[in-house]
Amino acid sequence: MGYVKHHQKRFLLSDDLAYAGPVPAPNHWVVTGKFTDDAANAWRRADGTWSRSLAEAGLLTDEATAKSLAEAAIAHEQREISDPYVIEVHAADGTIDPLTARERIRANGPTVPLRRPDSGLRR
């Protein structure tokens, strides 16, 4: 198998839905970061609060506005949110799909099943 150009890659949109074909164009931006108390992923809601779910993220149609919100979070929310930044997403039909592999993994979790050497039960 040879190299495939980025705009034709196949990627996982959710646990049960894979997408093959052109990568959709970004049509929204989302501000994301990490919660400082437990390092969980954080997604900025439209009302300015933070969620642990990408589905609750506030969609922004202007990249400049998204960047200004990230900068404001850096300046005023350091105790709650670490390293906020802006990502591109494609939003349609009630779903929000990050466009980079890194952000899809952050939003959906590991790409392979995690197995422990033991059963995970205390003995």
Residue, then its C-alpha position, 0 to 999 in steps of 0.5 A: m500500500g502506498y502513501v495516501k494524500h491527507h485529503q483522502k484518508r479514512f478516519l474514525l468519527s466515533d466508535d461505530l462510524a468510520y468515514a472514508g473519502p475527502v476530509p471535510a472542510p472545517n466549518h467551525w472552531v472550538v476552544t479546548g484545553k485541560f482541566t488543571d485539577d485532573a488533566a481531563n480534556a476540557w471543551r469550552r461551552a457557548d456560555g463560557t463554562w467548560s465541559r468534559s464532552l466535545a458534544e457540549a462544546g460551543l461552536l464558533t464560526d470565526e477563527a479570530t473570535a475563537k483565538s480571542l476566547a482562548e487568549a482570555a482563558i489563558a489570562h483569566e482561567q489559569r486555575e481551572i484550565s491549562d493551555p487552552y487553544v483553538i481547533e478546527v472541527h466540522a459540525a453537521d447533523g448534530t455531531i462535532d468531528p475534529l479534523t486532526a488525528r490528535e484531536r479525534i483521539r483526545a475526543n474519542g479516547p484510545t484507538v486500540p483496546l486497552r488491556r491490563p496484564d492482570s484482570g484489574l481486580r484487587r486480590 
